[in-house]
């Protein structure tokens, strides 16, 4: 069974984990209503995507 010869220091352990953080989601603005929305998704406030109404305004 493999056992480390030396104890891994806190610094080395944290350097290994440096890329394991969460990244915030990218937020773009809707060109029609200027509300924040996730990219490549229909706008939750007006229902438009790529200039077309995907979700009816009555359903929102």
N, C-alpha and C positions, 0 to 999 in steps of 0.2 A: 504494500500500500504506500502511495506517495505521501511523504510528509515534508513540509518545508524545513530547511535547515535553520533559517533565521526568521524571526518575527517580522511581519510586514508592518512598516511604520505607518502612522496616521497620515503622514504626507503622501507616501506612495499609494496608500489605499484610496485617498481622496483624489489623487491625480488620475487613477484608473477610472474612477467614477465621475470624472469631470464632464463627460458627454451624456450622462444619464439624466439630465434635467429635462423638464417639460418646456416646450416652446409655445408661446401664445398663438392663437389662431390668426391667420391673416384676414384682415377685414378690409373690404373695398366698399366704395359708395355706389349706390344705384344711380345710373345716369338719368332716370326719369324723376324719381322723388328725392334723390340725394340722401336716402336713409342708409345706414350701415348694413351690409349684408356679406355673407361668405361668398368667396369667388366660385364661379361655375355652379351657382344655385339660384333658384328663383328668389326674387326679393320678397321677404315676409310681409312687408307693409303694402306694396302695390301689386304684387303678383306677376311682375314683368320679368322676362328673361330673354336677352338678345333682341330687344325691341318687340317682342311678342307677348301677349297676355297669356300666361300659362295657367295661373290660378285666377278664377273670377273674383272680382272685387266683392261680390255678394258673399262669397265663402269665407272671406277674411273677417 
